[in-house]
């Protein structure tokens, strides 16, 4: 699928009935399936050690009703793979593999749909033959640092747009040519990285569209302290960005952020919050029992829709159960 215009996302949403469901947390589920991701590569480690688990998690989310699945490339960078001793060729091959695994899961899902006796939702599986997009994840520079700085946006005063473009350039090129339907720039913590993404998309004439999502800890600014409105405006100005939104942010802030975004963008808004749990960058883990139940999480969804969001999912610590509940809420 090649980039044409923002109509691609609008057409996808139309085919989905006006709203679409994004998948949920990947690392959470990989750990539940037995993966050890205590590594600077985080979930991307499984591209090397256990790709079958990634495929299974993608499939679980599709069966839970996700219309968009996000690849396991959030923390997959050429620089990170090279630091592990892999060659440039091997590093790029792993980026392509992240998209291939997602495409494989989509093919398996469609095969199961065609074998199903009837296309109905039940408690076990949602087997509905529908449009499914694959979003190639691009995590922020802070995610590569693996020090929690994607939750602070503090890259230092010397950080430049040029440095960030050079850091992301080859990775974005490879993912754009790997068969994904769009690129998801996720957990963007500051406006300098948002500007780098926008310029990179234009400079490299990337042939698939993108969305840019930001994270916030106060419902007003992104985590760096930059204005959320300013950041959304940067994404709005880029023609190759076809949706903008919020991810890995506590659910209680989402409605206010949607309303703010609506002031400066006409593009579809994507929201996929975390469970509301607090991340401890020193422990490099989520603090248990600080988040919402699935029922409380999903209770926000209709308000988010009324506020103007079109795409809904979950980020860290959400599960297929969460996504199934979102699917049913939106389809009811």
N, C-alpha and C positions, 0 to 999 in steps of 0.2 A: 504494500500500500504506500503510495508516494504522497508527499505533501502537496496540497493544492490550495486550500484556504481554510479559514475558520469554519467553513461549512461542513468540513469533515466531522468535527466534533458535534455540531448541531444535528447533522444527519444521523450520527450514531445515537445521540440522545433521543431523537425522534423514533428511531427503530426500537429503542428500549422503552418507549412509552413516556418519554419526557424526563425521566430520571434514571440514573444508573447506579449500580452497586460496585464499589471497589472492594478488594480483598482486605484481609486483616494482617495482624502481626506475623511476620515470617520467622524471626529468630525464636519467638515464644514457642511456636509449633515445632520447629526443628529440635529444640531442646526437649520438648515433650516426646518426640519420636526417638530420643536417645542421643542426639548429636552433642558433641562437646565443642562449643563455639567460643570458649574463653581464649581469644586470640585477637591480635590486631586486625585480622581480616574479618572477624565476627562471622556473620552468616555466610559470607563469601568463601569461608574456609570449606564449606560443604560442596562448593563447586569442584574442589579437588578430592575431598575425602568421601563424600556420600551424595552424589547428584541424585540418586534415586529417592532420597528423602525430600529433596527440594521438589521433585516432580510430584511426589505424593501430597505434599502440603498444597501445591498449586491445585491439584485435583480435588483435594478436600474443600478448598475455597470455591471452586467452580460448582461442586455439588451442594455447597451451602447457598449458592445463588449469586456469586460474584460475576459481574459482567466485565470487569477489568482485573487482570492479575498482574502484579508488579514483580519484575524479575529479581533474582538474588544478587544484584550487582550494586546494591547501595554502598557497600564498603569494598567493592571490587575495583581496585585501581591498578593501572599498570605499575605505578610507583610502588604500591604495596606488594604486588606479586614479585616485582624485581627484588625487593628487599628480602623476599623469601628464597631467593636464588633462582627464580624462573627467568627464562629468556624473554626478550620482547615478543617473539612469536608465540611462546607458550602463554604469556600474559594476555595477549590479544585473543588467543584461542579460547581462554577461559571467559572473557567477556562475551564472545559469540556464543559460548556454551550456555551462558545464563539465559539467553533468549531462546536458544534451541530447546532447552529443557521446558520452558514455558509453552512453546509452540507444541511440543510433544504432549504435554498435559492437556492442552486444548484439543488436540487430535483424539486423544484417548477419551476425553469427555464427550466429544461429538459422536464417537463410535458407540459409547454407552447410551447416549440419547437415542440413536437410531435403533438400538436393540431393545429399548424400553417398550413395554406393551402399550403404554399411553403416557403422554407428556403431562404428568401431574406432579404436584409437590406433595411429599409426604414427610414424616418425621425423620426419615433416614437420609433421603437424597432429593435434590431438586434437579430433575432431568428435563430441562426445557431447552430445545434447540433455538438459540438466540445469538445475536451478534456478540462476540467476545473480543475485546481488545487486549493486547499485550503491551504493557508499559515498561520500557527499559529504565530501570532506576539509576539515577545519578545522585549519589550522596554528596554533601558539601565537602569542602576541603577539611573542615573540622572533623568529619567522620573518618577521613583518611588518617588524621593525627591520632585517632583512637584515645583521646584524652578527655573526652566529654565536651570539647569546645564547640561542637555543633549546638550545644545547649547554652552557650554563652555568646557565641559569635565574636569572641575576642581573638582576633588573628594578629594583633599588634599594630602599632601605628604605621609601620613600614609596609604593610600589605598593599598591593596594587591590583588594579583590574588586569593589567597585562600579565602579572604572575599567575593569577587565577585562570585566565584564559589559556595560558600555556600549560598549566597543570591539567585542566580538563579536556584540552583540545582533542588529543588522539583517542581518548576514551569515548568521547561523544561521537567522533567520526565512526569508530568501530561499531558502537551500539546502533547507530543510525543505519548502518549497512547490514545489520544482522537479521532483519526480518521482523523487527518489532513494529507495532502500529504507531507508537508515540514514545517520546522520552519524558520521564517524570523526574524533574529536578526537585529533590525532596529535602525537607528540613533546612531550608535556606535561612541562615541566621542573621544576615545583614544585607544592606543594600549594595555594597561593593560586589558581592558574589552574584546578586541578582543582575546587576549591570553586566558583569562578565558573561553570564549565561546569554543574555539578550544579544550582546555584541557577537558572541561566538556563533550563535545560530545564524546570524546574518553573514558574518565573514566566511563561514565554511559552507554556506548555502545548504544547510542540512535539509534533507529531502522528506523528513517526516516531522509532524508537528510536535509540540511539547506543552507540558503544563509546568508551572512553577508553584510550589507550595512552601509556605513559611511556617516557622514555629514561634509561639509567643508564650510568655509566662504571666502576662498581666491583662490580656485582652485589648491592649492599646498599641503596644510596640512589639516588634520582633525581639527575640531574646537578646540581641546586642544592644537594645535601646533605640535603634533606628525606628523611625515612624513606619508603622505597618502600611499606612496610606501611601507613603512615598515608595515603599517597596512594591506594592501592588501597581502603582502607576508606572513603574519601570517595566513590569511584565505586560501591562496593558498596551504600552507603546510598541511592543515587539509583535509584528504581524505573524510570526511563526509560533507564538505562544497562543494556544487555543483554549486554555482554561487556567485559572489561577485560584489559589486557595490556601488552606491551612492543614498541616499535619503535625503529629506528635505534640499536641497541645491539649491541656486538660479540657474535657467537654464543657465545663462551666463557662469557658471564655468564647466558645465557638460562635454563638448567636451574635454577640456584639461584634466580632470580627467580620462575620458575613455582612452585617449591616454597614460596617465601615467600608468594606471592599466594594459594595454596591454603589457607593458614592463616586468611585473613580473608575470602575470597569463595567463594561457591558458583556464581558466574556462569561461563559459558564463558570460557576464556582464549585470547586471540589473541596470536601472536608473529610478528613480521616484522622480524628483525634486519637490520642493514646487512651488508656483506660482511666486516666486520672491519677495513676500512681506516680510517686516522686522518684526520679532517678538520682542516685548518689554517684557523682563522678569519681569520688575517691575509692569507693567500693566497686565501682563499675558494675552496678546492679540496681535493680528496681527495689524500692522499699515496699515490702509486702503490706497488704491490708490498708493501703492509702488510696485505693482506687474505687471505682464504681462497679456494682454488679452489672451483668448484661442487661437486666431489666431496667435499671436506672439509666444506663448508657443509651439504650434505645428509646427511652422516654423523651429524649431531646430531639429525636430525628424529625418529627413533624414540625417542630418549631424551626429547625434549621431549614427545612424545605420552605416554610412560609416566609422565612427571612430572605430567601433567594438562592439557596444552594441547589445544585442539580446532580451532583455526584457525591455519594456517601459511602464511607467505609471506616476502617479502623487502622490504627498504627500499633505501636508497641503494647504488648500484653492483651490485645484483643485476639479472638479465636474464631474458628468457623462457626461456633455457636452464636457469637456476636453478629457475624455477617448474615447468618440465616435469619436472625431476629430482625435485622435491618431490612433484608429482602422482603420479609413478610409484612413488616410495617409499611413499607413503600407500596407494596402491591395490594394491600387491603383496601 
